């Protein structure tokens, strides 16, 4: 496992990460062209959630080299759109559910090369984005067109996006959102025999990891329908539920302060949360291991979970028992990742901030990072990047 871990990390840091850094600089420059100052601020704030875009592109480390750049571009564009739409729907609107559904329909269009763009801002008081959202969607579609098996995975990818749209349109905040509608939707969409509680299904619906696993699969030639079905069943509900609930776990205090719901708060007690999330972790590992070898599902699962478990928020008394239960269920891959993420957090705290820039060289190309966002080659030999960002349910 250690050898596979290091090999995947090397592919990511040397073959994917430099392009992700360049993408960040390009997107920030593009965002500054938006004429509406409030909308520009929303886009720039969304781009600061760059950790989950890094994490989305982690799946590209497991695709054929010649398709790696296209897969990473598609993943980054989709997650950038999701981050932006998530923040935009947190702003007040007259019809939050309708507004949330229409805005998030951009995620469906991003995965459908034949779809037309609606007026995404029809129910929102902002809209002068200088084409930013449409351009982001088109960038995703253009990259997907380069993947040989995208037509095979597209129906499953769109189903995953439809779940995100349903989740987001029902989950726009305690004041705006329709909690009962989310519960009704989740109960109706819980897979038969899964034994999930409704909020666990709802959490899985909000996760975008299934889409990135499918995009990575689309980069492979001659994909069989059975493999698509297996990935969809692994990520919805198991891996997606664990992903989103860990996100909630470390964001409980922030969610409370901002009036956002915490699905982890639906558990009856700390013991109940420990038991259920350990079960989700066990089922996630089972599901990841059952998928075809060499595609990195277990490693990405470990990286995703250990990112959350390495944060200071996971060590507070309310969260620590759950964190230990999940880590114990995930085993060695998560323990290895956890060590590296803790080291990465320490490096960020120690990073010099005066210059505002840090750089290292990869195959002759300089990779420049904002200060405090350090990805050193030494760490790159050991671990994958974070598969998610803890800012928001992604």
Secondary structure, 3 states (H helix, E strand, C coil): CHHHHHHHHHHHHHHCHHHHHHHHHHHHHHHCCCCCHHHHHHHHHHHCCHHHHHHHHHHHHHCCHHHHHHHHHHHHHHHHHHHHHHHHCCCCCCCHHHHHHHHHHHHHHHCCCCCCCCCCCCCCCCCCCCCHHHHHHHHHHHHHCCCCCHHHHHHHHHHHHHHHHHHHHHCCCCCCCCHHHHHHHHHHHCCCCCCCCHHHHHHHHCCCHHHHHHHHHHCCCCCCHHHHHHHHHHHHHHHHHHHHHHHHHHCHHHHHHHCCCCHHHHCCCHHHHHHHHHHHHHHHHHHHHHCCCCCCHHHHHHHHHHHHHCCHHHHCHHHHHHHHHHHHHHCHHHHHHHHHHHHHHHHHHHCCCCCCEEEEEECCEEEEEECCCCCCHHHHCCCCCCCCCCCCCC
